[in-house]
Amino acid sequence: MLGLLAVIFIVVLLVLILPATIRIIRQPHQGVVITLGKYETTLAPGLHFIKPFISSVIRVSTAQQPLDLDKQVVITKDNAEIEVKISLKYHVTDIQDFVFKNEDSVRSMIQDTRASLRGIIGNKMLDEVLNGTQEINRGLFGEISNVTAGYGLNVDRINIDTVKPSVEIQDSMNKLLKAARNRDATVAEAEGYSKSVALKNKADNDAWVNSAQAKAEAVKKTADAEAYRIDAVNLSLNKVHDGYFISQNIEAFKELAKSDANTVVMPSNAIDSLGQIPAIKALLKSEAK
């Protein structure tokens, strides 16, 4: 009877003790063993036995964790109000620091991130913020990495997901954008008209120059043709016998004699030439008697 009671007691004791002593740590977690309220050891993934009733285990994931921060309103250096949305990725690097050095390391990391973001954007103009998110990411990453190292955390990446100016600023930006577009359109139209006028003037000038050159070429060709004709006539006249000119003078004299004119004026050399003709020479001699 006593033996049976002993067996029952041992079984009950094992049932009570074994669940309290066995711990299974699954990847990618690690376990922090606390015994009587004090850190004892860190458990790697696997099966472990701990002291029953006086020890406990805190499981911590060492995998990379994504975190989306709530939207945050910040003021730029030129007093523009903008709404910023941030996301980040982090992982635990030191289990002891993560559990014991800060009551809530993740919350502290978030607070530090939001504070650093206010400081960085507060020193930039609105245009610098809108066009320089990559630079802000780098600056924010550098500041947060140094701070969170003391929390047993490492920030792997920070992204500014959205930057949204206030409604009033958006309206002002839209008006400025519209005015800039209208200005650019006006300038483009004026430049187009100016180029059109310049091209037309050049075309007209080229046409006038071509016309003048054509006319000058035509005049030159006409003058060359006339000079050629005169040279040809002079050359022909130089080759003609003197009798040809005498004959021409006689013909002209006959035509004039047939007219109603009483007096005929002729060059002296023409008269001399007429005197060389025998019939006229005889006529002149008879008149002289």
C-alpha positions as CSV (number, residue, x, y, z in Angstrom):
1,M,0.0,0.0,0.0
2,L,2.8,2.4,0.9
3,G,4.6,1.5,-2.4
4,L,1.5,2.4,-4.4
5,L,1.2,5.7,-2.7
6,A,4.8,6.5,-3.4
7,V,4.4,5.7,-7.1
8,I,1.3,8.0,-7.2
9,F,3.2,10.7,-5.5
10,I,6.1,10.5,-7.9
11,V,3.8,10.6,-10.9
12,V,2.0,13.6,-9.6
13,L,5.3,15.3,-8.8
14,L,6.6,14.7,-12.4
15,V,3.3,16.0,-13.9
16,L,3.7,19.2,-11.9
17,I,7.5,19.6,-12.4
18,L,8.1,18.6,-16.0
19,P,6.0,21.2,-17.7
20,A,7.7,23.8,-15.5
21,T,11.1,22.7,-16.5
22,I,10.8,22.0,-20.2
23,R,11.1,24.9,-22.7
24,I,11.2,24.7,-26.5
25,I,12.7,27.8,-28.3
26,R,11.7,27.9,-32.0
27,Q,13.7,29.8,-34.6
28,P,14.2,32.6,-35.2
29,H,13.7,33.3,-31.5
30,Q,16.0,33.2,-28.5
31,G,15.1,32.9,-24.9
32,V,16.2,34.9,-21.9
33,V,16.1,33.0,-18.7
34,I,15.3,34.9,-15.5
35,T,15.8,33.2,-12.2
36,L,14.5,34.8,-9.1
37,G,14.1,38.1,-11.0
38,K,17.6,38.1,-12.3
39,Y,19.1,37.4,-15.7
40,E,20.6,33.9,-15.8
41,T,21.3,33.0,-19.4
42,T,20.2,33.2,-23.1
43,L,18.7,30.2,-24.8
44,A,19.3,29.4,-28.4
45,P,16.6,27.6,-30.5
46,G,16.0,24.0,-29.3
47,L,14.9,22.0,-26.3
48,H,15.9,23.3,-22.8
49,F,15.4,22.5,-19.1
50,I,15.1,25.3,-16.6
51,K,14.7,25.4,-12.9
52,P,11.1,24.7,-12.0
53,F,9.0,27.4,-10.3
54,I,11.8,29.9,-9.8
55,S,12.8,30.5,-13.4
56,S,11.0,31.9,-16.4
57,V,11.8,32.5,-20.1
58,I,11.2,35.6,-22.2
59,R,11.2,34.7,-25.9
60,V,12.5,37.4,-28.3
61,S,12.5,37.2,-32.2
62,T,15.7,38.0,-33.9
63,A,14.2,38.1,-37.3
64,Q,13.9,41.4,-39.2
65,Q,10.7,43.2,-38.3
66,P,8.8,45.7,-40.6
67,L,7.2,48.6,-38.8
68,D,4.8,51.3,-40.2
69,L,4.8,54.5,-38.3
70,D,1.7,56.7,-38.0
71,K,1.5,59.8,-40.2
72,Q,3.4,62.7,-38.7
73,V,2.9,66.5,-39.2
74,V,6.1,68.5,-39.4
75,I,7.0,72.1,-40.1
76,T,9.7,73.0,-42.7
77,K,12.2,75.8,-42.4
78,D,9.9,78.1,-44.4
79,N,7.0,77.3,-42.1
80,A,5.2,74.9,-44.5
81,E,3.1,72.3,-42.9
82,I,3.5,68.8,-44.4
83,E,2.4,65.3,-43.5
84,V,5.0,62.5,-43.6
85,K,4.5,58.8,-43.6
86,I,7.5,56.6,-42.6
87,S,8.2,52.8,-42.6
88,L,11.3,51.1,-41.3
89,K,12.8,47.6,-40.8
90,Y,14.8,46.6,-37.7
91,H,16.0,43.5,-35.9
92,V,17.2,42.6,-32.4
93,T,21.0,42.4,-32.1
94,D,21.5,42.1,-28.3
95,I,18.9,40.1,-26.3
96,Q,20.1,41.4,-22.9
97,D,20.1,45.0,-23.9
98,F,16.7,44.6,-25.7
99,V,15.1,43.1,-22.6
100,F,16.8,44.9,-19.7
101,K,18.2,48.3,-20.9
102,N,14.9,49.7,-22.0
103,E,11.3,49.1,-20.8
104,D,10.1,49.2,-24.4
105,S,12.9,49.4,-26.9
106,V,10.6,49.4,-30.0
107,R,8.6,52.3,-28.6
108,S,11.7,54.3,-27.8
109,M,13.0,53.6,-31.3
110,I,9.8,55.0,-32.8
111,Q,9.9,58.1,-30.6
112,D,13.5,58.8,-31.5
113,T,12.7,58.3,-35.2
114,R,9.9,60.9,-35.1
115,A,12.0,63.4,-33.2
116,S,14.9,63.1,-35.6
117,L,12.5,63.5,-38.5
118,R,11.2,66.7,-37.1
119,G,14.7,68.0,-36.6
120,I,15.9,67.1,-40.1
121,I,12.9,68.5,-42.0
122,G,12.8,71.5,-39.8
123,N,16.2,72.6,-41.2
124,K,15.1,72.2,-44.8
125,M,12.9,74.3,-47.1
126,L,9.8,72.8,-48.6
127,D,11.3,72.3,-52.1
128,E,14.3,70.6,-50.5
129,V,12.0,68.2,-48.7
130,L,9.8,67.4,-51.7
131,N,12.8,66.8,-53.9
132,G,15.2,65.3,-51.4
133,T,13.6,62.4,-49.7
134,Q,16.6,60.1,-50.4
135,E,18.9,62.6,-48.6
136,I,16.4,62.7,-45.7
137,N,16.4,58.9,-45.6
138,R,20.1,58.8,-45.3
139,G,20.3,61.4,-42.6
140,L,17.5,59.8,-40.6
141,F,19.1,56.4,-40.9
142,G,22.4,57.6,-39.6
143,E,20.9,59.3,-36.6
144,I,18.6,56.4,-35.6
145,S,21.3,53.8,-36.0
146,N,23.5,55.5,-33.5
147,V,20.7,55.8,-30.9
148,T,19.0,52.4,-31.2
149,A,22.3,50.6,-30.8
150,G,22.0,51.1,-27.1
151,Y,18.5,49.5,-27.2
152,G,19.9,46.2,-28.5
153,L,18.3,47.0,-31.9
154,N,19.6,47.7,-35.4
155,V,17.6,49.7,-37.9
156,D,18.2,48.1,-41.3
157,R,16.3,50.5,-43.5
158,I,14.2,53.7,-43.3
159,N,11.8,54.9,-46.0
160,I,9.8,58.0,-46.4
161,D,6.7,56.6,-48.0
162,T,4.7,59.8,-48.6
163,V,5.2,63.6,-48.2
164,K,2.0,65.5,-48.4
165,P,1.8,69.3,-48.0
166,S,-1.2,70.8,-46.4
167,V,-4.3,71.7,-48.5
168,E,-3.4,75.4,-48.5
169,I,0.1,74.7,-49.7
170,Q,-1.1,72.3,-52.4
171,D,-3.5,75.0,-53.6
172,S,-0.7,77.5,-53.7
173,M,1.6,75.1,-55.5
174,N,-1.1,74.3,-58.1
175,K,-1.6,78.0,-58.8
176,L,2.1,78.5,-59.2
177,L,2.3,75.4,-61.4
178,K,-0.5,76.7,-63.5
179,A,1.1,80.2,-63.8
180,A,4.4,78.6,-64.7
181,R,2.7,76.5,-67.4
182,N,0.9,79.5,-68.8
183,R,4.2,81.5,-68.8
184,D,6.0,78.7,-70.5
185,A,3.2,78.4,-73.1
186,T,3.4,82.2,-73.7
187,V,7.2,82.1,-74.0
188,A,7.0,79.1,-76.4
189,E,4.4,80.8,-78.5
190,A,6.4,84.0,-78.7
191,E,9.6,82.1,-79.5
192,G,7.7,80.1,-82.2
193,Y,6.3,83.4,-83.7
194,S,9.8,85.0,-83.6
195,K,11.3,82.0,-85.3
196,S,8.5,82.0,-87.9
197,V,9.1,85.7,-88.6
198,A,12.8,85.1,-88.8
199,L,12.4,82.2,-91.2
200,K,10.0,84.2,-93.4
201,N,12.4,87.2,-93.4
202,K,15.2,84.9,-94.4
203,A,13.1,83.2,-97.0
204,D,12.1,86.6,-98.4
205,N,15.7,87.9,-98.3
206,D,17.0,84.7,-100.0
207,A,14.3,85.1,-102.7
208,W,15.2,88.7,-103.2
209,V,18.9,87.9,-103.4
210,N,18.2,85.0,-105.8
211,S,16.0,87.3,-107.9
212,A,18.6,90.0,-107.9
213,Q,21.3,87.6,-108.8
214,A,19.2,86.2,-111.6
215,K,18.5,89.7,-113.0
216,A,22.2,90.6,-112.7
217,E,23.1,87.4,-114.5
218,A,20.5,88.1,-117.2
219,V,21.8,91.7,-117.7
220,K,25.3,90.4,-117.8
221,K,24.4,87.8,-120.4
222,T,22.5,90.4,-122.4
223,A,25.5,92.8,-122.2
224,D,27.9,90.0,-123.2
225,A,25.6,89.1,-126.1
226,E,25.4,92.7,-127.3
227,A,29.2,93.1,-126.9
228,Y,29.7,89.9,-128.9
229,R,27.3,91.2,-131.6
230,I,29.1,94.5,-131.8
231,D,32.5,92.8,-132.0
232,A,31.1,90.5,-134.7
233,V,29.7,93.5,-136.7
234,N,33.0,95.5,-136.3
235,L,34.9,92.5,-137.4
236,S,32.7,92.0,-140.4
237,L,32.9,95.7,-141.3
238,N,36.7,95.6,-141.1
239,K,36.6,92.9,-143.7
240,V,34.1,94.6,-146.0
241,H,35.5,96.5,-149.1
242,D,35.2,100.3,-149.3
243,G,32.9,100.0,-152.3
244,Y,30.3,98.5,-150.0
245,F,30.1,101.7,-148.0
246,I,30.0,103.8,-151.2
247,S,27.1,101.7,-152.4
248,Q,25.3,102.1,-149.1
249,N,25.8,105.9,-149.3
250,I,24.4,106.0,-152.8
251,E,21.4,104.0,-151.8
252,A,20.8,106.4,-148.9
253,F,21.3,109.4,-151.2
254,K,18.7,108.0,-153.7
255,E,16.2,107.5,-151.0
256,L,16.7,111.0,-149.8
257,A,16.5,112.4,-153.3
258,K,13.1,110.8,-153.8
259,S,11.8,112.6,-150.8
260,D,10.2,116.1,-150.8
261,A,13.2,117.7,-149.0
262,N,15.0,120.4,-151.1
263,T,18.2,120.1,-149.2
264,V,20.2,117.0,-148.4
265,V,22.9,117.3,-145.7
266,M,25.5,114.7,-146.0
267,P,28.9,114.2,-144.3
268,S,31.8,115.5,-146.2
269,N,33.5,112.1,-146.5
270,A,30.3,110.8,-148.0
271,I,30.3,113.5,-150.6
272,D,34.0,112.8,-151.4
273,S,33.0,109.1,-151.8
274,L,30.2,110.0,-154.2
275,G,32.8,111.9,-156.3
276,Q,34.6,108.8,-156.9
277,I,31.8,107.3,-158.9
278,P,32.3,108.2,-162.6
279,A,28.7,109.2,-163.4
280,I,28.3,111.4,-160.5
281,K,31.8,112.8,-161.0
282,A,30.8,113.8,-164.5
283,L,27.6,115.4,-163.3
284,L,29.5,117.4,-160.7
285,K,32.0,118.7,-163.3
286,S,29.2,119.8,-165.7
287,E,27.5,121.7,-162.8
288,A,30.8,123.4,-162.1
289,K,31.0,124.8,-165.6
